Each structure stands twice: as structure tokens, then as C-alpha cells.
Amino acid sequence: MSSESFSGENAIWANVKLPPWWLVLIEGILFIILGIFFFTSPYRTLVTAVWVLGIFWIVRGIFELVSLIWDRSMWGWKIFAGILGLIAGWIIFQQPLAGSLVLSATLVFFLGFIGLFQGISALIQGFKGGGLGSILVGIFIIILSIILLMNVQGAAAWMPWALGLMAIFGGISALFGAFRIRSIEKSL
């Protein structure tokens, strides 16, 4: 056997294309910084993030329409998506605060309905043999979802802090992932 042979976990990772560890590290640091901004200046950060999303939609809409020059497949969807991106971005630029509120409320509705479906699924699994734990989790998720859906404006007002918390936890996860990638690269 040659010295380049891999065994165990290294054999699995040898064929996987990993991102550069330092890029994941930078991503983690930026997410933590974004999370801190959401906690120190929640509404200003939310409006800024929505404004950046508006820029993204406009650029994406332009690229979608320009791509028709060389690729006319699914041209109807490309025109629809391009125009929709341009309109959504323009609306955000016209009313960034209102856009932030609408986006937050939409996210709350989305999370509320997903929670309802997950809660119902957990209940069904519980009654099909998943046990009392699954039933209790299902009931808990359904109750939280109903609370979200009954108070969308209140939940949307808390959205910056929820996004900040998610950004910080996501950033910490990315930091751990960066060092895990680095250790995998060293072991290969």
C-alpha cells in the first residue's frame, strides 16, 4: 500500500471538493458582525439589509433579462422573473421602511404556516407510533405557529432580533466549520 492511501474518514473526504477554510472563516466572522449590528441597531440594520436585497433583486432581474441574448430557453419565465425582480427592487428603493415591514410580516406568515405543517406532521407521526414525545412536540409547534399567525405585526417587530440571533449562531457554526475544514485538509 502506498503512503497516499486513505482509510476511514479520510477516504471519504479525499474525493469531496471543500471550500477554502479561510473563506468559511470570513463568512462566519461577517455573520457574527451582522448579528451584532441586528442587536445594536435592529431596525436600521433591517432596513439596510432589505435595501441590499432590493439591489440584489434589480441586478438579478437585469441578468435574467440579459441572459435571453444567449439562452432563450424558458424565455417566458426569464422575462417574468426579470421584470418581477426589477419591480420588487424598485419598490424597495421607493419605500425601504415599508419594504422591511412587508418582508418581515411575510417571513412571519411563512414561518407560521411551515410550523403548522411541521406540527401536524409531528402529531401524525406520534399517533402512528412515534410516541408521546412526538405528540407533545407537535402540539408545542402548533401552538407557537398559531401565536405567530395571530400576532403577525408583533412577531414581525421582533424579526430583527431573531435574524441577529440566527446570524450569530450561523456565524459561530461557520467558524467551527472553517476549523473542521482546515483540520480535514491537514489530515489529507
Helices and strands as residue ranges (DSSP letters): H 9-13, H 21-40, H 42-66, G 67-69, H 75-94, H 96-125, I 126-130, H 132-150, H 152-157, H 159-187
